[in-house]
């Protein structure tokens, strides 16, 4: 955290120097050329190019007033600041603690009037509100009149913060006003307080912000994931061979590096902007650092010493104690000095252990020696930085991490693997088994995930098809005064092959269709959809047989291979029924007069089989109380647990038992009988029932 803060302060010094040429004596002048100016590449923050920073000629006044945001307010008596980075010894008017306002007068070239620009604001842990010509543009945190009310905000100078769109009106000069609050000793103890405002091209800034966030996220994932891979690998090695505790020490050491990478990105790329959260993360960083190096030292002791020196165990205890003090903000300066001082001592002790092992030519010490050499060399490059190496700060960081840190981890991992192999002659076979098991598990998980994804996709498609099929069925049977009609369908799969439909014609005739497509699923659903369309088109035909003949020819011409549709068409007018069937179970009629159940025997081929098949039809007289039942074959062919089907004869008996009841109760009786018969066995076919009961006969004469 200390390093990050020092880098942040250094960046402001460079920013101030780079923008002196863009300022006049009294006000800033903003032109299109200034927005296009690269502005130089700053150490570590090379992403700050294409920004025009407003650094000088700010006016400051402590206190708080809403009028100070207004452009016409006279601020000539306010203190003029040399920049927006303040030192404790040179604070404006003695202090910046509390609420204060800063104002800047800005001349904008007319070519930039009404042109959307990007406003970038970089803050130390303070709360701020930004106004342009008296209008609030954005808030950072919550400006408060006390420490309890204030919610401090941190915005480091990176691309990760999305810009705020800003629009300059057709006038000059403009006034940017900043309302700040700072009640935290955390800031003042650092000796500096600062902020910066920059303007840039909006489209380019948004593109850079999105790209930078994507890069930062990828970098965080990569820098965190790689050490975790090392950690998990050597935890597995420790689990297989607990006697080699060096694997455990190395795994925890790698975990600390992963935690440091994750937390460092949280602060450096400002994934977290709340000051208290940043303080907590900084404390976590300190704890990770204070534990990381003692664990690394303990790992080296386990490699080259029979046991660790007794004084070693004092190090982690002291470092944990300093972390606790930091978390409670107690003796912060002393804790930091002790913690980082011991960390430096531990690092030098690690180097000493490696050098001694190299001098004594201990077996395999050269492997870790190469890793430490890469770590030390890249660390020197990184901390000396751009003044000594012609590379950007980000490039130096990546070299340090991927060559130095990961090179060190790799060398340690290689040494442990080699040592493990020499210690256990059977390690090679065990490693092969572990690798094979891991690869098999990964492959199985991948195949399982693919299968689950495929099943989910199919389930979704089937559900959509089922909803589509249900939408094709009538929501309610037609309400006719002389007929009591009920219908029910239960599919065996998500998409069934059964179908029923009604149509009431202008002359009062009711046409009913009940069908059963071959198979189940999407193909059957497709046949049902085609039959639905044909029914809508042909239902006005006066003869049911004619409807079937035209429908079978149409389905045949559609080219459905091995797909057929069994269908019954019946027309009701007054107390007569005209019915034709194509491969459906016989229509049943319960006679109210005698209680008998008649079968309407019409044998024919299903639709789509023979285009020129001649279908027969029958005209049947109905009396009040007579009940007509149209069925698919699902009920007749329902199996019990022993594999016996219900059968047509039993269905006739059930109709005889309930034929005198209202149509809804007839269906309920049949459904319950089927459930009892199945006795828990899964339904294997769609079951569709349509019941038509004649309730009165004082109608016109028959068809």
N, C-alpha and C positions, 0 to 999 in steps of 0.2 A: 504494500500500500504506500509506503514511504517513497519507493521508486516511482510509482505512478504519479504521486503528487509532485515530485520534483520534475518529472517529465512534463507535467501539465504546466507548471510555472515557467519552465524553459520555453515551452511553445508560445506562451504569451509574449515573452521577450522578443522572439523572432517575429511574431505577428505584428507587434508594435513597430519594429524597425522596418518591416517590409512595406508598411502602408503610409509612412511619412510622406512619400512623394505624391500620394493620392489626396492630400488634404491641403486646404488653403489656410490662411492665418486664422480666420474666424469660423468658417464652416467647412463641412465636407462638400465636395462636389462629385456627384455620381454621374458617370457617362457610360455609354455602351462599351467603350474601350476598356474602362476599368472593370466591367463585368467579364470581359473576355481575357483579361490579363491573368496569366497563370499564377502570378503572385509568388513564384518560387516554391521549392519543395522544402518543407520544414522537417527536421529530424523527428522521426517516429510518426509524425502526423502528415505524411505526404498527401493524404486524402483531402487536405484542406485547400487544395488548389481550386482555381476558378471561383474564389470568394473575395469580395471586397470588404475588408474589415474596418469598422468604424471604431477607431482607438482613441484619437485625441480630441481635445476641445469639448469634453463633456463638462457640464456644470452640475455641481452637487449642492444639496441643501438637506440637512437633517429635518426630521419631522414628517408630517403627513397632512396633505390637503388635496381634495379632488380637483381644485382649480389648477394645480401644478401640471396636470395633464393637458390643459388647454393650450393650443398653439399661440394664442395671443397673450398669454401670461408673460409678464416682464421678469426675466430671470437674470437681468444684468448685474444684480447685486450678489448673485450666487458665486460660490467659489469655482474657478475654472481649474479643471484637473489636467495634468499632463498625460494621463492615460487611465485605463480602467483596472490596472493592477496596483494595489496599494500595499505599502509596508507599514508595520506597526509604528515605526519611528516617523513616518510621513503621512499619517492619516489626515484626510481633509477635515478641517475644523476640529481636530483632536480625536475623533472617534467615528466609527461606522457601526457601532452596535446600536440596535434598535431599527426604527423605520426611517428611511431617507429616500430622496428622489434624485435622479440624474436626468438631465435634458441635453439634447444635441440638436443643433440646427443644421439642416441638410438641404443643399441645392441639388436639384435633380434635372438632368438634361431633358429638354422637352420631348426628345424621341423616346424617352422612357415613361412618359406620362401614360396612364391607363394600360401599362404593360405589366402583366402579372410577374412578380418577382418572388424569390424565395428568401424568407427571413430565417436566419440561423442564429440561435442564442446558445452561448456556452457559459455555464455558471459553476462557481464553486458552491459548496453547500449553503445556499441561501434560498429564499423565496422571492419571486419576482413577478411583476405584471408589466407587460410591454404595451405602450400606447403609441399610435401614429395619428398626429393631428387631433388629439383628444379622444380617439376611438380605441377601445381595447382590442388588441390584436391576439394576444395569447397570455396564458397564465402558466407559471411553473411553480408547482407546490401551492402553498396557501400563505399569503402575506398575513402576518398576525401582529398584534400589539404586544405580545408577550411570548415567552418561550413555549408556553402551553398551547397557545393559539396557532403558532407558526408550524407549518409543515415544510421543512426545508427540502430543496431539490438539488440534484447534481446532474449536470449535463456536460460531460467531458467533450473536448473538441474532436468528435468522430463523425462519420457520415451516418451513424446508426439512427440519430434522432431525425425523425421526419421534419422537413421544413414547414414553416408556416407561410401560406400565400399572403402576399402583401401587394397593395396597389396604390401608387402615388397619383393623386389627383392633378388636375391641370392648374397648378399654382406653385409658387416658390415664395419663401423657403418652406420646408416642411420641418416638423419637430417630432423627434422620437423621444418619448419620456419613459423612464424606467422607475417603477416603484419597487424598492428593495426592503426586505426585513432580514435582520441578522441578530439573533439573540443567543448564539451558541459559542461557548468558550472553545468548543472543538475547532472552530475556524480561527479564532483569534490566537490560540496557542500555536498555530502553524506559522504565524508571523505574516501571513498574506491573506488578502481577500480580493477577488476579482471576477469579472465577467467580460464577455466580448460579444458583439453583435456583428454579423456579416450579412451581406446581400449577395444574391447570385441569380442565375437564370433558373426559373422555376422548374421547367421540364427537365433540364439537366440535373438539377439538384434532386428531384424526385427519383430519377433514374439512378443517380449515384447512391441515394439513400437506400433504395431497394436492393441494389447490387451489394452495397456494403453490409446490409443486414444479412443478406444471403451468405456473403463471404464469412461474416463474423460467426454466424450460426454453424456453418460448415466447419470453420476452423475450430470452434469450441468442441463440436462433436468429435472431430478427428483427434485433436490434442488430448481430449479426455478419454476417447475410446482405446487408443493404442496402449497407453500404460495399463488400462484396465484389462486388456487382453493379456499382457504380460502377467498381471496380478492373478488372473483366473487360471492361467496355464500353470503357474508355479504353486498355486493353492492345490491344484489337482495333483501335481508332483508330490507335494507335502502329504496329501491325503493317501497316496499310494505308498509313500515311504516316509513316515513321520520321524524316523531317526535323523534325517537330514533337515534340521530346523532352519538351515540357511534359506531354503525355499520359502518358508513362512515369513522370515524377516524381509526377504526380497519382495514378496507379494504385498506386504503391508507398506513397504517403502514405495512400490509402484502405485499403490492406491493413493498414497499421500500426494504423489506427483499428479495423478489424475484429478484429485480434489483441488490441488493448487491450480491446475490449468482451467478447471471449470470456474472456480471462484475468481480467478484473475480475469477471465473473459467477462464475468458478470460486472466487474468494476471497470475494466479497461474499455469495453464496448458499451458501457452504460445500459446493460439490460435492466439494471435496477437503478432508479433515479431518486428514491426516497432516501434522505440523508441518514436516518436511523438504520434503515436496512443496509445502506452502504457501510455504515460503521460496524454493524453486526458481521457483514461479509468480510470487512477488513480484519476484524478480530478473529474470524474463522481462518483467514489467510495466515495471520500470525501464528495461530495454533498449529496449522498444517506445517508451516515452515519450521516451527520449533520442534515438531515431532519428526519431520521428514529426515533431517540430517542425523539425529541420534539413531534412527532406525537404519539409515544407510551405514553408519559407523558400526552398529551392532551386527549388521550383515557381514561387513568386512572382517570383524573380529571372529565371527563364526567360521570364516573361510581360512584364515591364516593364524588363528590363536586357538589353543585348546579351550580357553574360557575367557570371557570378557573381564577387563580390570574392574576392581570393586568401585573405583571412582566413577566408572562409566554410568552407573545407575543413578548417580546424582543429577546428571545432565537432564534427562527427561522430566524428573521431578521438578527441578527448578524452572524448566521451560513451561511445563503445565501450570505451575504457580503464576508465572508472569502472564500467561494467557488469561487466567482467571482474573487477575488484577486489571488487565486491559478490558475484559468484558464488563467489569463493574466501574470502569473509568477511574481506577485508583492508581496513584503513582504511575501515570501513563508514561512520562518521560523516563523514569527510572526503569520501568518494566521493559520498555522498548530497547533501552541501552543494554540491559542485562540479556534480554532475549536474543537480540541480533548479535551481541558480542559473543555469547556462547555458541550461536550458530556459526559465526566465522571461525571460532576456535575448533568447533566440530569438523568443519569443512577441511581445515588444515590438518587435523588429525587423520581424516580419511585419506588425504593425499600422502601423509607420512606412512600410514599402514601399507598403502599400495607400493610406495617407493621402496620401503624396507623389504616387502615381499619380492619385488623385482631384483633388488640387490642380492637377496639370499637365493634367488633363482628357484623360488617355489613353483611347483608344477602348475602350469596354466596361468600364472600371475600375469604374463604378458597379454593375455586376452583382456583382462580388466584394465591393464595398463593402457592399452589402445583406447578403450572407452573413456578413461579419465583424461587422456591426452586430447581427445576430440572435445570433451566437455570443457576443459580449461581453455583451449584455443578459441573455441566459439564464444565462451563467456567473455574473454578479453575483447574479442571483436564487438560483441553486443554492447558491453558497458562502456567501451571507449567511443563507439558510435561513429556517426557520419564524418566528424572532423578528421578521423584517421583512416576511414575506409570509404571508398566512393560507392556506397550502397545506401539504399533507403533504410529507415528504421524498421519498417515492417519486414523487409528482406533480411536484415540482420537478426531480427527476432525469430523468423522462420528457420534461418540457418542454425541459430543457437538451439532451438527446440528440436528440430528434426535431425540435426547432425550431432549436436552436443548431448542434449538430454536423452533423446531416444537412442543415440549411439551408445551412451553409457548403459542404459537399460538393456540394450541388445547384447553388449559385451558381458554384462552380468548374467543375463539369461543363457548365453552360450556357455559361459564358464560352468554354471550350475548344471546345465544339461550334460556337458562333458564329464563333470565330476560325478554326476549321477550314473552315467554309463560305466565309468571306471569302478565305481563302488559296487554296483550290482550288475553281474554279467548278464542277467536276464532282462535288463532294462530295455534293450532294443526291442525284444518281443513284446514287452508290456506296453512300450510306447506305440508300437504298431497297432496293438489291440485298442489302446485308448484312442488313437487317431482314427482307426477304422470305426470304432464305436461312435466317436464324435461325428465323423462324416456321415455314418449311417443315420444317426439321430437327426442331424441337420437335414439330410435328404428326406427322412421320414416326415419330419416336421414340415419341410417344404411341400412334400407330396400331400401331407394331410391338410396343410393350409390351402393348397391348390384345389384339393377335393372339396374342402369346406366352402371355398369361394365358388367352385363350380356348382355345388349343391345349392348354395345360397342364390346363385344366379338362376338356376333352374326353378327353385322354389318360388322366386319372385316372378319369373315368367309364367309359371303355372298358376300362381295366385292371380296375376293379371288376366290370364286366360279364363280362369274360373269366374272372376268378376265380370269379364266380358260375356261369358256364357250366361251367367245369371241375369245380366242386363237384357239378354235376348228373350228371357222368359217373361210371361205376363206377371205383373206385380200382384194382381188380384184377378180371380175369375170374373167373367162378366155377370152383372146383376140383371137377371131376367125374371119377370114376375111368375112365369109358369115353370121355371127350372131352378133347382137347387144344385149348384155346381161347386165342387171342391177339387183341389189338385195338390199333389205333393211329389217332390223328387229328392232323393238322397243319392249322391254319387259315391262310387267306391273309391275314386281318386280325386285329386284336385280338379281335374278337368274330365267330366263324364261324357258319355256318348248318348245319353237319353235327351229327349226333347218333347215339349208339349206347347201348344199354342191355341189361341182362340181368336175368332173374328166374328163380330156381329155385323151383318149386312143391313143395308137400308131397308130391305123388305122384312126384317125381323128374323131372318134365317141365321142360325148359329152354326159356324163351321169350327170343328175341333180337329186338331192334329196331335197324335201321340206317336213318337218314334224312338228308335234305338239304333244308333250307328255301331258298326263293327269296332270292337276294341275300346280302348280308353285313351286318355291323354290328348296331346295336341292334335293328332290326326283325326280322332273322333270329334274333337271340338271343331276342327275345320269342316268336317262333313255336316255337323249340326248347323254351323253358320251358313253353309250353302243351302241346306234345307229350309232354314228360316227365311232366306231371301226368296226361294222358290214358293214357299207358302204365301208370303206377302204378295207375290206376283200372280199366283194362280188360284187363290182362295175364292175369288168371285166366280170361278167356273161352277156351273150348276151341278155337274156330275162328279162325285168323288173319284170314280174310276178314271175320268178324263184328267183329273189333277195328277193322279199317280202316273198315268201314261206319259204325260208331258214332263213330269218331274224326272222320271227314270231316264228319259231320252236326254234331258239337259245334263243330268249328273254324269251320264256316260260320256257325253261330249266334253265334259270338264277334264277328263283324263285321270280321274282318281283310280289308281291301281290297287286292286284287292281291298277296296273300301266301298262298303255298301250301307244302305240306310233302310231299315225296316220301318214301315210307316202305316198308320191307320188314319184315314180321313173319314169323318162322320159329319153329316149335316142334320140339324134338328130344326123342324118347323112344326109348331103346334105339338101334336102327340104322335108324330112320325119321325123316324130316323132313317136316313139313307147312308149306308156305310160301305166302304171298300178298304181292303187291307193288302199290304205288301210285306209278307213275311213276319207279321206280328202275331203274338199269342191271340187266341180267339177272344173276341169281345164277349163279356158276360152280362146277362140281363136277369135281374131278380124280379120275378113277377109278384106283385103285391097280392094278387087274387089268391094264388095257391101256394106261394112261397117257393116255387120252383126256380131253379137257376138254369137259364138257357145259354147255349154256346152258339155264337154266330160264326159258323165255320166258313172261312174264306182263305183258301190256300193259294199262295202266290209267291213269286220271287221278290226279294228285296230290291229297292230302287238302285239303279246303277249297274245291275247285272246284265239285263237284256233290254236294249232300247225299244224293241217293238213288242214287248210282252203285253198281252191283253188281260187287263185286270177286270175282275167281276165286282159287282156291288149288289147289295140287298137292301130292300125297303122293308122296314119293320114298324109295326104299329105299337104305340106305347100307351099305357093307361096310367091314371093318377096313382102314385105310389110306386110305380115301376122304377127300378134303379139300374142304370147302365154303368158298367165298370170297364175302363180301358187300362190295360196293364202292359208294361214292358216285361221281359222274361226274368228280370232280377228277382222278383218275389217267388215265382215258381221254382227257380233254380237255386234258392237259398239253401246252404248246407248247414247241417247240425254238426256238433263236434265229432260225430262218428262218420261223417262224410255222406250222409243220406240227404237227398234233396227234399224240399217241401212238396213239390209236385202240383200239377194242375188240379187233380182231384181234391186235394186238401184245400186249395185256394177256393174251389167251388163251395166246399163245406163252410169255409169262413164267410164267404159272401152270403150264403144262406142264413148264417147265424146273425149277420148284422144288416142284411139287405133292407129291412124295414126302418132302419134308423136314418137320421139325416146324413147327408153326404159327408160332412166333416167327421161324424162318429164312425161311419163306415171305414174311412181311411185310418182313423185312430185304431179301430179294432184290428185291421189288417197289419198295421205297423207293429202293434203290440204282439200279435201272434207270431210275426216274423222274428221279433226280438227274442221271444221265449224259445222259438225253435232253434235259433242260432246259438243260444245259451253261451254268449261270450265270444263265439267264433267271429273273426273279422269278416266284414262284408266284402264279397268278391266281385259283385256286379252292381250296376246302377239299378235302383228301384224307383219306378215312376208309376203313379196311380192318378187317374182322372175319373171322378165319379159324377154322373149326371142323374138327378132324381126328378121325375115329373111330379110336380106338386099340385097342378090344377089342369083341367081339360077344357074349360070354357073358352076355347080359342077357335080360330077359323079352321076350316077343313084342312086335311093333310096336303102333302106336297103334290 
